[in-house]
Amino acid sequence: MISPMRTRRFSAVFLAAVVLGPAAVSAPPDDPFKPVEKKDVKPARIATPPAGKPADPDDPFAPGANLKAAPGKAGWGEGSVAVPFEPGAAVTFGPVGCPVAVVGLTVWDLKANKAVRKLAGPYEARGLRALSADGKYFAAGSKSPNQQDTAVAVWSTETGQRVLDVPGDKKALVDLLAISRNKYLLLGGRHNTQIDVWDVETGKVVKQLTVPDRRVESDKLAFTPDGKYFACIAHDKIVVTETATNKEVAVTEPPGPGVPADPPAGPKGVVPKRSARFDAIFVFAWTRGLAFSPDGTELAAFSTHPSPRLLVWNTKGELVTDEPVPMPRTISHRNTLEWLPDGSGWLVNGYLFDRASKRVVVSIRVPFASDVLPHLLDKDRVIGVFGEDRGRLQTVTIPWEKLNVSLKQMTAKAPSYLAPGEPVSVALELAGLRGDEADTRKILTDALTRRLARDGIPVGEGKSTVLRLKLAEEAGESLPIYERQSPFDFRGKDTGRKATEVKGAAVLELVAKGEDQPLWRGQLTAFSARSFKEEITDLAVRKSMLEHLGRQLSGMDMPYFIPKSKDVVALPAVVE
């Protein structure tokens, strides 16, 4: 652990629904946010803001290839949406199908591909923001998250003028900021269980909703597109509430334990049985996204416990999908979970997951530290920042016809170098080892076997396709060891001893008999840990580096289908 004085050292601790329609001038009879008519009732004040040849450069779907256009050639999606923006400018997208985006202070018409307006007045780029489904209203907080006294403003994107100002509250926070039914601003925070509903057109609070949990959290709450229902995680369950009456109408079936990233040792790696309630508590605690389907008949969630997974329930609360998905590659605290308009799949943190095949069919690689996450414009297009061009939003067309051909070829077991159900061999090339070779080989072989198993690819000896790992180790710095006496002892006691860091550089390749070049190639770098709960020794330090490498291998983004035919694309297709 790094001390407050930033001294580099080791430390140890020894411790004992209906698709949303256009905005209406007046509230329709089925409007769940319609205010209850009572005489002499004053508006409530908000309690706020609380391919196997080498990758062909002309084939954008070859493993490891990218969709960036070659010089003088048209790229995928080129000629459609291309939005310039300054570094640091906030980019706000609305729900899938929203016709506009707000980039900084500019309202950009995504259909006409042009700037149409400037917003009057600034807003906090790091704060919470939202666009209505029809793109007519944009809302933003005055401060970055986790601050009290945060005001919220709403602009009309048709005029650029502010149409609503919600004052801040010194005793409240804004953790939820959303726009429902194109005209209702929803605000709430962790300070209580209340969501205040503001009518943007009248500038008044017209309803107050109560969530069935201890507080309001944005990534654990979702509304149907028509606003008639909202779902909220409540400790060990998800409760669906009718908006109009604020009454509970359904409770979802609890998810099972799932498949851990590293199955425990034991017969066939079986996970010990626990109560459904116990598992659900942890699954929901680590849920990072919740979204209703476009027709409001299903609810999806993304959780990272015990490993990244996608869960979907139907209107009866029955769990109909529980599938593993890759871990996000971004360092952002935000995650995305968006439904395809026809309900045939999801965009989960840059991975396009196909419902029918239950597989990731497109992998979108976001530039390191980019704050703009991929967003679905519609069923056929994704917008985001790709490659090294960080000053422009671009669209990529999803080639469904090619993807579907590949899926059919994979199912039909067409000739391939790599495919689910077809065994591959694992080979290790180790250099500069600073520990036991047999132990190192077992740890890495187990990690690679688990990674292949996630895609249904078994491991066997003497196969024509080989997954080869080259690892080179080297020593790092020699650091002093400090012993912390409690979790609150940030400096720790100098033990007078030192230990040497361990670094590992790995290259992972898929090679096939008869091919001169790798079919696919990836690189990884691993480092030893800085903080330990057990005694710090050279063996423990090196083991931590191997564990770090194992975790990276477990989450490695690699192909699962490489056909021999040049006319069929590899899966998943890569956007880079």
SULTAQUI-V184472 format. One record per residue. N is the residue number from 1. PHI is phi in radians with two decimals (NA if undefined). BURIAL is b if it has 16 or more other C-alpha atoms within 10 Angstrom, else e. Layout:
N:PHI:BURIAL + N:PHI:BURIAL
This chain:
1:NA:b + 2:-1.47:e + 3:-1.32:e + 4:-1.03:e + 5:-1.53:e + 6:1.13:e + 7:-1.36:e + 8:-1.36:e + 9:-2.90:b + 10:-1.63:b + 11:-2.46:b + 12:-2.25:b + 13:-2.17:b + 14:-1.92:e + 15:-2.21:e + 16:-0.82:e + 17:NA:b + 18:-2.26:e + 19:-1.10:e + 20:-1.09:b + 21:-1.71:e + 22:-1.21:e + 23:-1.10:b + 24:-1.95:e + 25:-1.22:e + 26:-2.17:e + 27:-1.16:e + 28:-1.20:e + 29:-1.06:e + 30:-1.67:e + 31:-1.27:e + 32:-1.21:b + 33:-1.72:b + 34:-1.06:b + 35:-1.13:e + 36:-1.29:e + 37:-1.37:e + 38:-2.36:e + 39:-1.40:e + 40:1.00:e + 41:-1.82:e + 42:-1.42:e + 43:-1.01:e + 44:-1.30:e + 45:-1.49:e + 46:-1.18:b + 47:-1.73:b + 48:-1.41:b + 49:-0.26:b + 50:-0.91:b + 51:NA:b + 52:NA:b + 53:-1.67:b + 54:-0.98:b + 55:-0.96:b + 56:-1.36:e + 57:-1.08:e + 58:-1.56:e + 59:-1.88:b + 60:-1.19:b + 61:-1.89:b + 62:-1.17:b + 63:-0.95:b + 64:1.50:b + 65:-1.38:b + 66:-2.31:b + 67:-1.73:b + 68:-1.35:b + 69:-1.18:e + 70:-1.30:e + 71:-0.93:e + 72:1.40:e + 73:-2.16:e + 74:-1.32:e + 75:-1.67:b + 76:-1.07:b + 77:1.42:b + 78:-1.15:e + 79:1.65:e + 80:-1.81:b + 81:-1.48:b + 82:-2.50:b + 83:-1.97:b + 84:-1.33:e + 85:-2.69:b + 86:-1.41:e + 87:-0.98:e + 88:1.60:e + 89:-1.25:b + 90:-1.30:b + 91:-2.07:b + 92:-2.10:b + 93:-1.87:b + 94:-1.63:b + 95:-1.05:b + 96:-0.94:b + 97:1.74:b + 98:-1.08:b + 99:-1.37:b + 100:-2.28:b + 101:-2.36:b + 102:-1.94:b + 103:-2.04:b + 104:1.14:b + 105:-1.76:b + 106:-1.70:b + 107:-1.59:b + 108:-1.93:b + 109:-1.38:b + 110:-1.27:b + 111:-1.45:e + 112:-1.48:e + 113:0.99:e + 114:-2.74:e + 115:-1.32:b + 116:-2.05:b + 117:-2.94:b + 118:-2.01:b + 119:-1.39:b + 120:-1.46:e + 121:1.73:e + 122:-1.42:e + 123:-2.59:b + 124:-1.36:b + 125:-1.09:b + 126:-1.58:e + 127:-1.45:b + 128:-1.23:b + 129:-2.49:b + 130:-2.72:b + 131:-2.11:b + 132:-1.26:b + 133:-1.08:b + 134:-1.53:b + 135:1.34:b + 136:-1.48:b + 137:-2.23:b + 138:-2.22:b + 139:-2.14:b + 140:-2.64:b + 141:-1.49:b + 142:-1.48:b + 143:-2.36:b + 144:-1.21:b + 145:-1.04:b + 146:1.20:e + 147:-2.22:b + 148:-1.34:b + 149:1.03:b + 150:-1.62:b + 151:-1.48:b + 152:-2.27:b + 153:-2.10:b + 154:-2.15:b + 155:-1.94:b + 156:-1.53:b + 157:-1.33:b + 158:-1.47:e + 159:-2.02:e + 160:1.48:b + 161:-1.63:e + 162:-1.28:b + 163:-2.03:b + 164:-2.71:b + 165:-2.18:e + 166:-1.80:b + 167:-1.15:b + 168:-1.34:b + 169:-2.30:b + 170:-1.14:e + 171:-1.88:e + 172:-2.37:b + 173:-2.17:b + 174:-1.91:b + 175:-1.82:b + 176:-2.14:b + 177:-2.45:b + 178:-2.59:b + 179:-2.15:b + 180:-2.05:b + 181:0.90:b + 182:1.18:b + 183:-2.56:b + 184:-1.93:b + 185:-1.60:b + 186:-1.88:b + 187:-2.29:b + 188:-2.91:b + 189:-2.78:b + 190:-1.26:b + 191:-1.25:b + 192:-2.79:b + 193:-1.80:b + 194:-1.82:b + 195:-2.00:b + 196:-1.64:b + 197:-1.85:b + 198:-1.77:b + 199:-1.49:b + 200:-1.08:b + 201:-1.27:e + 202:-1.75:e + 203:1.27:e + 204:-2.20:b + 205:-1.36:b + 206:-1.89:b + 207:-2.86:b + 208:-2.30:b + 209:-1.78:b + 210:-2.05:b + 211:-1.50:b + 212:-1.46:b + 213:-2.25:b + 214:-1.39:e + 215:-2.86:b + 216:-1.65:b + 217:-2.29:b + 218:-1.11:b + 219:-1.45:b + 220:-2.13:b + 221:-2.59:b + 222:-2.62:b + 223:-1.89:b + 224:-1.18:b + 225:-0.98:b + 226:-1.53:b + 227:1.33:b + 228:-1.31:b + 229:-2.40:b + 230:-2.39:b + 231:-1.93:b + 232:-2.48:b + 233:-1.30:b + 234:-2.19:b + 235:1.13:b + 236:-1.94:b + 237:-2.75:b + 238:-1.99:b + 239:-1.86:b + 240:-1.77:b + 241:-2.06:b + 242:-1.36:b + 243:-1.13:b + 244:-1.08:b + 245:-1.88:e + 246:1.04:b + 247:-1.83:b + 248:-1.20:b + 249:-2.05:e + 250:-2.83:e + 251:-2.26:b + 252:-1.31:b + 253:-1.13:b + 254:-1.19:b + 255:-1.29:b + 256:-1.41:b + 257:-1.21:b + 258:1.29:b + 259:-1.91:b + 260:-1.16:e + 261:-1.06:b + 262:-2.22:b + 263:-0.98:e + 264:-1.19:e + 265:-1.16:e + 266:2.50:e + 267:-0.98:e + 268:1.04:e + 269:1.10:e + 270:-1.19:e + 271:-1.42:e + 272:-0.98:e + 273:-1.29:e + 274:-2.35:e + 275:-1.22:e + 276:-1.05:e + 277:-1.13:b + 278:-1.09:e + 279:-1.13:b + 280:-1.07:b + 281:-0.98:b + 282:-1.30:b + 283:-1.05:b + 284:-1.32:b + 285:-1.11:b + 286:-1.81:b + 287:-1.33:b + 288:-2.08:b + 289:-2.95:b + 290:-2.52:b + 291:-2.69:b + 292:-1.42:b + 293:-1.19:b + 294:-0.97:b + 295:-1.64:b + 296:1.30:b + 297:-1.70:e + 298:-2.46:b + 299:-2.23:b + 300:-1.95:b + 301:-2.46:b + 302:-2.04:b + 303:-2.27:b + 304:-1.79:b + 305:-1.94:b + 306:-1.39:b + 307:-2.63:b + 308:-0.95:b + 309:-2.61:b + 310:-1.93:b + 311:-2.10:b + 312:-2.41:b + 313:-2.06:b + 314:-1.65:b + 315:-1.15:b + 316:-1.50:e + 317:1.48:b + 318:-1.43:e + 319:-1.37:b + 320:-1.85:e + 321:-2.50:b + 322:-2.59:b + 323:-2.23:b + 324:-1.26:b + 325:-2.30:b + 326:-1.16:b + 327:-1.32:b + 328:-1.00:b + 329:-1.63:b + 330:-1.47:b + 331:-1.70:e + 332:-1.21:e + 333:-1.37:e + 334:-1.53:e + 335:-2.28:b + 336:-2.16:b + 337:-2.47:b + 338:-2.24:b + 339:-1.49:b + 340:-1.15:b + 341:-0.94:b + 342:-1.66:e + 343:1.29:e + 344:-1.49:e + 345:3.05:b + 346:-2.48:b + 347:-1.80:b + 348:-2.05:b + 349:0.91:b + 350:1.59:b + 351:-1.95:b + 352:-1.58:b + 353:-1.75:b + 354:-1.52:b + 355:-1.19:e + 356:-1.11:e + 357:-1.53:e + 358:1.02:e + 359:-2.46:b + 360:-1.33:b + 361:-1.85:b + 362:-2.40:b + 363:-2.02:b + 364:-1.78:b + 365:-1.61:b + 366:-1.52:b + 367:-0.97:b + 368:-0.98:e + 369:1.16:e + 370:-1.25:b + 371:-1.58:b + 372:-1.70:b + 373:-1.58:b + 374:-0.98:b + 375:-2.38:b + 376:-1.36:b + 377:-1.39:b + 378:-2.81:b + 379:-1.13:b + 380:-1.92:e + 381:-2.41:b + 382:-2.12:b + 383:-2.00:b + 384:3.04:b + 385:-1.80:b + 386:-2.16:b + 387:1.12:e + 388:-1.65:e + 389:-1.44:e + 390:-1.52:b + 391:-1.79:e + 392:-2.68:b + 393:-1.50:b + 394:-2.29:b + 395:-1.87:b + 396:-2.16:b + 397:-1.44:b + 398:-1.46:b + 399:-1.43:e + 400:-0.98:e + 401:-1.07:e + 402:-1.19:b + 403:-1.12:b + 404:-1.14:e + 405:-1.11:e + 406:-1.10:b + 407:-1.08:b + 408:-1.16:e + 409:-1.13:b + 410:-1.12:b + 411:-1.12:e + 412:-1.42:e + 413:1.00:e + 414:-1.14:e + 415:-0.92:e + 416:-2.67:b + 417:-1.53:b + 418:-2.58:b + 419:-2.86:b + 420:-0.99:b + 421:1.55:e + 422:-1.75:b + 423:-1.15:b + 424:-2.23:b + 425:-1.70:b + 426:-2.07:b + 427:-2.29:b + 428:-2.12:e + 429:-2.16:e + 430:-1.98:e + 431:-2.36:e + 432:1.19:e + 433:-1.06:e + 434:-1.94:e + 435:-2.80:e + 436:-1.16:e + 437:-1.23:e + 438:-1.08:e + 439:-1.13:e + 440:-1.09:b + 441:-1.09:e + 442:-1.15:e + 443:-1.04:b + 444:-1.28:b + 445:-1.12:b + 446:-1.09:e + 447:-1.12:b + 448:-1.17:b + 449:-1.12:b + 450:-1.13:b + 451:-1.11:b + 452:-1.14:b + 453:-1.09:e + 454:-1.06:b + 455:-1.75:b + 456:1.30:e + 457:-1.86:b + 458:-1.40:b + 459:-1.92:b + 460:-2.55:e + 461:-1.51:e + 462:1.15:e + 463:-1.48:e + 464:-1.29:e + 465:-1.89:b + 466:-2.21:b + 467:-1.66:b + 468:-1.92:b + 469:-1.98:b + 470:-1.88:e + 471:-2.17:b + 472:-2.14:b + 473:-1.84:b + 474:-2.66:e + 475:-1.40:e + 476:-1.82:e + 477:-1.37:e + 478:-1.67:e + 479:-2.06:b + 480:-1.22:b + 481:-1.83:b + 482:-1.97:b + 483:-1.93:b + 484:-1.47:b + 485:-1.59:e + 486:-2.83:e + 487:-1.08:e + 488:-1.67:e + 489:-1.58:e + 490:-1.33:b + 491:-1.50:b + 492:1.46:b + 493:-1.75:e + 494:-1.24:e + 495:-1.48:e + 496:1.39:e + 497:-1.78:e + 498:-2.35:b + 499:-2.46:b + 500:-1.82:b + 501:-1.11:b + 502:-2.26:b + 503:-2.07:b + 504:-2.36:b + 505:-1.95:b + 506:-2.15:b + 507:-2.16:e + 508:-1.95:b + 509:-2.36:b + 510:-1.81:b + 511:-2.10:b + 512:-2.28:b + 513:-1.05:e + 514:1.61:e + 515:-1.88:e + 516:-1.33:e + 517:-2.06:b + 518:-1.03:b + 519:-1.28:b + 520:-2.75:b + 521:-2.58:b + 522:-2.48:e + 523:-2.20:e + 524:-2.44:e + 525:-2.27:e + 526:-2.16:b + 527:-2.30:b + 528:-1.29:b + 529:-1.32:b + 530:-1.94:b + 531:-2.21:b + 532:-2.35:b + 533:-1.71:e + 534:-1.78:e + 535:-1.12:e + 536:-1.52:b + 537:-2.34:e + 538:-1.04:e + 539:-1.18:e + 540:-1.15:b + 541:-1.11:b + 542:-1.16:b + 543:-1.05:b + 544:-1.14:b + 545:-1.14:b + 546:-1.13:b + 547:-1.15:b + 548:-1.07:b + 549:-1.12:b + 550:-1.09:b + 551:-1.12:b + 552:-1.17:b + 553:-1.12:b + 554:-1.09:b + 555:-1.75:b + 556:-1.07:b + 557:-1.54:b + 558:-2.45:b + 559:-1.22:b + 560:-2.09:b + 561:-2.50:b + 562:-2.18:b + 563:-1.30:b + 564:-1.44:b + 565:-1.31:b + 566:-1.28:e + 567:-1.53:e + 568:-2.06:b + 569:-1.41:b + 570:-1.35:b + 571:-2.20:b + 572:-1.35:b + 573:-1.17:b + 574:-2.03:b + 575:-1.88:b + 576:-2.36:b
